[in-house]
Amino acid sequence: MKTLVFFRHGETDWNAQGRFQGQQDVPMNDTGRDQSRAAARRWGHTEFDAAIVSPLLRTVETAQIMCRDRAFDFVVNENLKETQGGQWEGLLYTEISERWPDEHAAFRLPNIDAGPVGGETPRESGTRTAQAVIEALDTVDVLLVISHGNALRAAAHLLTGHDDEDYANVPRLANCKAHVLQSNSGAYGSFTLTQTSV
């Protein structure tokens, strides 16, 4: 049995302000650090074999807290970065919805093929994330993946192999919450979303 824990980083000031972060390297804030410490306690009895992490500051610091007492070092993987946000990065969601109402509405539906103007679609970021996860699962059974809300949501959907119309059934992840996916084979498209937002 292959198990994935898709874990979103702790809160940043931009999260609290309602800004689109994308790949901007915004660090965690004190609330995010508290969230990460609480999550480390919550997940303390789960026996992870390995952890892979986005290279952005907010995910690396989350990983440092989550993996502090583990017998392995986490591995940074460039393909786990958040969806590239193009012209939306740094803007408030209210500003985005005013300037690009149709594009923003499609993105929030959500539509897996509707991304930020000038950026990636969730399908694009989810595909590179899912491929990185499958490669890492080759030698382990229980994998912690610390990354970003949009990329993880899309990757979870793609790994289940469900129709695109079902993308909205994968809930958005709050900071320091996780989706758990399992598969007997570990093959792309064979996973079941067994727990959400835990």
C-alpha positions in Angstrom: 0.0 0.0 0.0 1.3 3.4 -1.0 0.2 6.4 1.2 0.6 10.1 0.4 0.1 12.9 2.8 -0.3 16.1 0.9 0.4 18.9 3.4 0.0 22.6 2.8 2.5 25.0 4.4 1.8 27.3 7.4 0.2 30.7 7.1 2.0 33.7 5.6 1.2 37.4 5.9 0.0 37.2 2.3 -2.4 34.3 3.1 -3.8 36.4 6.0 -4.2 39.5 3.7 -5.9 37.5 0.9 -3.0 37.9 -1.7 -2.3 35.5 -4.5 1.2 34.2 -3.7 2.0 31.8 -6.6 5.8 31.4 -6.7 6.6 34.5 -4.8 8.9 33.6 -1.9 6.9 34.8 1.0 8.0 33.4 4.4 5.7 32.0 7.1 4.5 34.3 9.8 4.2 33.5 13.5 0.8 32.1 13.2 2.1 29.7 10.5 4.9 28.6 12.8 2.4 27.9 15.6 0.3 25.9 13.1 3.3 23.9 12.0 4.3 23.1 15.5 0.7 21.9 16.3 0.7 19.9 13.1 4.1 18.3 14.0 2.5 17.1 17.2 -0.7 15.9 15.4 1.3 13.9 12.9 4.0 12.8 15.4 2.9 9.2 15.5 2.7 8.7 11.7 5.7 6.8 10.4 6.7 8.6 7.2 9.4 6.9 5.2 10.5 10.2 3.5 9.4 13.8 2.8 9.7 15.9 -0.3 9.3 19.7 -0.1 8.8 22.7 -2.4 11.9 25.0 -2.3 10.0 28.1 -1.3 10.7 29.6 2.2 7.2 28.9 3.6 7.4 25.2 2.7 11.0 24.7 3.8 10.3 26.2 7.2 7.2 24.1 7.6 9.3 21.0 6.7 12.0 22.0 9.2 9.4 22.0 12.0 7.4 19.0 10.8 10.5 16.8 10.3 12.6 18.0 13.2 12.4 14.8 15.2 12.4 12.4 12.2 15.1 9.9 11.2 15.3 11.3 7.7 16.2 14.6 6.0 13.5 16.0 3.7 14.4 16.5 0.1 13.7 19.7 -1.7 12.1 19.3 -5.2 11.7 22.2 -7.6 8.6 20.6 -9.2 6.6 21.0 -6.0 6.4 24.8 -6.3 3.0 26.5 -6.3 1.2 27.3 -9.5 3.0 30.1 -11.2 0.7 33.1 -10.8 1.6 35.3 -13.7 0.1 38.8 -13.4 -1.9 37.8 -10.3 1.1 37.3 -8.0 1.1 39.8 -5.1 -2.4 41.1 -5.8 -5.4 40.8 -3.5 -8.1 38.4 -4.6 -10.5 41.4 -4.7 -8.2 43.2 -7.1 -7.9 40.1 -9.3 -11.7 39.7 -9.4 -12.1 43.3 -10.4 -9.4 43.3 -13.1 -10.0 39.8 -14.6 -13.6 38.9 -13.6 -14.1 36.1 -16.1 -10.7 34.5 -15.6 -10.9 34.7 -11.8 -14.4 33.2 -11.9 -13.2 30.3 -14.0 -10.2 29.7 -11.7 -12.3 29.8 -8.6 -15.0 27.4 -10.0 -12.6 25.6 -10.0 -11.6 24.7 -13.6 -8.5 22.6 -13.8 -7.6 24.3 -17.1 -8.2 27.9 -16.0 -5.2 29.5 -14.4 -3.9 33.0 -13.5 -3.4 35.4 -16.4 0.1 34.8 -17.7 0.7 31.9 -15.3 0.2 28.1 -15.2 -3.1 26.3 -15.1 -3.8 23.9 -12.2 -3.4 21.0 -14.6 0.2 22.2 -15.4 1.3 22.6 -11.8 -0.6 19.5 -10.7 1.0 17.4 -13.4 4.6 18.4 -12.5 3.7 17.9 -8.8 2.1 14.5 -9.3 5.1 13.3 -11.4 7.5 14.3 -8.7 5.4 12.4 -6.2 5.3 9.2 -8.3 9.0 9.3 -8.8 9.6 9.7 -5.0 7.2 6.9 -4.2 9.3 4.4 -6.1 11.4 3.6 -3.1 9.1 4.4 -0.2 5.6 3.5 1.0 4.5 6.5 3.2 5.5 9.9 1.7 5.0 13.3 3.2 4.6 16.0 0.6 4.9 19.6 1.8 3.8 22.0 -0.9 1.1 24.5 -1.8 -2.7 24.6 -1.8 -3.4 24.9 -5.5 -0.7 22.6 -6.8 -1.6 19.9 -4.2 -5.3 20.1 -4.9 -4.7 19.6 -8.7 -2.1 16.8 -8.1 -4.6 15.0 -5.8 -7.3 15.2 -8.5 -4.9 14.0 -11.2 -3.6 11.1 -9.1 -7.1 9.8 -8.5 -7.8 9.6 -12.3 -11.2 11.1 -12.0 -12.9 13.1 -14.7 -12.1 16.8 -14.9 -15.7 17.6 -13.9 -14.9 16.1 -10.5 -12.0 18.5 -9.8 -14.2 20.6 -7.5 -14.8 17.5 -5.3 -11.2 17.9 -4.0 -11.5 20.4 -1.2 -9.2 23.4 -0.9 -6.6 22.9 1.8 -6.3 25.3 4.7 -2.8 26.1 6.0 -1.2 23.2 7.8 -4.0 20.8 6.7 -3.5 17.6 4.6 -5.2 15.3 2.2 -4.4 11.6 2.4 -4.3 9.5 -0.7 -3.7 5.7 -0.9 -3.1 3.2 -3.7 -2.3 -0.5 -3.8 0.0 -0.1 -6.8 1.2 3.6 -6.5 0.4 4.1 -10.2 -0.7 7.5 -11.6 -4.5 7.6 -11.6 -4.9 4.7 -9.2 -5.1 6.7 -5.9 -8.2 7.1 -3.6 -8.6 10.3 -1.6 -9.2 8.6 1.8 -9.1 11.7 4.1 -9.5 15.4 3.4 -8.4 18.5 5.3 -7.0 16.6 8.3 
